[in-house]
Amino acid sequence: MKAVIIYYSYLGNTKGIAEKIQKEIGADIARIETVVPYEGDYNRVVDQGQDEVNRGYCPEIKPLDVNLADYDTVILGTPVWWYTFAPAMHTFLKSQDWSGKTVYPFATNGGWIGHTFKDFSEACKGAEVKEDMNIKFDEATLRTSMKDIEKWIGKIC
Ligand SMILES: Cc1cc2nc3c(=O)[nH]c(=O)nc-3n(C[C@H](O)[C@H](O)[C@H](O)COP(=O)(O)O)c2cc1C
């Protein structure tokens, strides 16, 4: 099994979890970044995010330095933006062929996960989408127990 962690993170919560997973399982890791950065204060980004999610807008993202074809297991991490994955993750999911892959999604959020994992399953057509992990933060403070996160990571390999 060859695994890669691919994540998007605006403020750093998802990045921290992605790096924790990498430490535990030793997989390759890559961060999705938008070509045009989100700018302005938090509330402005929250509003922009709402507009983008409502329109199904997929922002242009920078090329990743990993090739999905080299991996059979993909761990996907995103913050929840308006009850689903962030638009940058949407762009990435749409750009790939998921057939034959095994996917483990995780999502950091403030407590309103919405339909994020259902949307992952629909976007990764042809993949076997395995157990997901809902990770709650209050701003930058982790609220889900690290033990539960480690238990989920233990199921990946
Ligand atoms: C545009 C935007 C929309 C958000 N929508 C939700 C939401 O629908 N449900 C929720 O629980 N948290 C929501 N949040 C909070 C983030 O999901 C949460 O803070 C997350 O851990 C941030 O991850 P990051 O630090 O990796 O960017 C939203 C944040 C932003 C910026």
The ligand as a MOL file (V3000), in Angstrom:
LIG
                    3D

  0  0  0     0  0            999 V3000
M  V30 BEGIN CTAB
M  V30 COUNTS 31 33 0 0 0
M  V30 BEGIN ATOM
M  V30 1 C -15.6420 30.1590 4.7950 0
M  V30 2 C -15.7940 29.3720 6.0590 0
M  V30 3 C -16.9350 28.6050 6.2530 0
M  V30 4 C -17.0750 27.8010 7.3850 0
M  V30 5 N -18.1900 27.0030 7.4950 0
M  V30 6 C -18.2830 26.1320 8.5400 0
M  V30 7 C -19.3830 25.2170 8.6310 0
M  V30 8 O -20.2610 25.1320 7.7590 0
M  V30 9 N -19.4410 24.3880 9.7120 0
M  V30 10 C -18.4870 24.4290 10.7120 0
M  V30 11 O -18.5980 23.6660 11.6610 0
M  V30 12 N -17.4200 25.2720 10.6300 0
M  V30 13 C -17.2870 26.1160 9.5660 0
M  V30 14 N -16.1840 26.9480 9.4800 0
M  V30 15 C -15.0970 26.8090 10.4840 0
M  V30 16 C -13.9690 25.9060 9.9680 0
M  V30 17 O -14.4630 24.7000 9.3970 0
M  V30 18 C -12.9930 25.4910 11.0880 0
M  V30 19 O -12.5260 26.6190 11.7670 0
M  V30 20 C -11.8300 24.6920 10.5380 0
M  V30 21 O -11.2180 23.9220 11.5650 0
M  V30 22 C -10.7580 25.5730 9.8930 0
M  V30 23 O -9.7570 24.7590 9.3360 0
M  V30 24 P -8.3690 25.3810 8.8150 0
M  V30 25 O -7.7090 26.0290 10.0170 0
M  V30 26 O -7.5870 24.1930 8.3430 0
M  V30 27 O -8.6620 26.3570 7.7420 0
M  V30 28 C -16.0430 27.7790 8.3690 0
M  V30 29 C -14.9170 28.5870 8.1940 0
M  V30 30 C -14.7870 29.3750 7.0600 0
M  V30 31 C -13.5460 30.2180 6.8680 0
M  V30 END ATOM
M  V30 BEGIN BOND
M  V30 1 1 1 2
M  V30 2 1 2 3
M  V30 3 2 2 30
M  V30 4 2 3 4
M  V30 5 1 4 5
M  V30 6 1 4 28
M  V30 7 2 5 6
M  V30 8 1 6 7
M  V30 9 1 6 13
M  V30 10 2 7 8
M  V30 11 1 7 9
M  V30 12 1 9 10
M  V30 13 2 10 11
M  V30 14 1 10 12
M  V30 15 2 12 13
M  V30 16 1 13 14
M  V30 17 1 14 15
M  V30 18 1 14 28
M  V30 19 1 15 16
M  V30 20 1 16 17
M  V30 21 1 16 18
M  V30 22 1 18 19
M  V30 23 1 18 20
M  V30 24 1 20 21
M  V30 25 1 20 22
M  V30 26 1 22 23
M  V30 27 1 23 24
M  V30 28 2 24 25
M  V30 29 1 24 26
M  V30 30 1 24 27
M  V30 31 2 28 29
M  V30 32 1 29 30
M  V30 33 1 30 31
M  V30 END BOND
M  V30 END CTAB
M  END
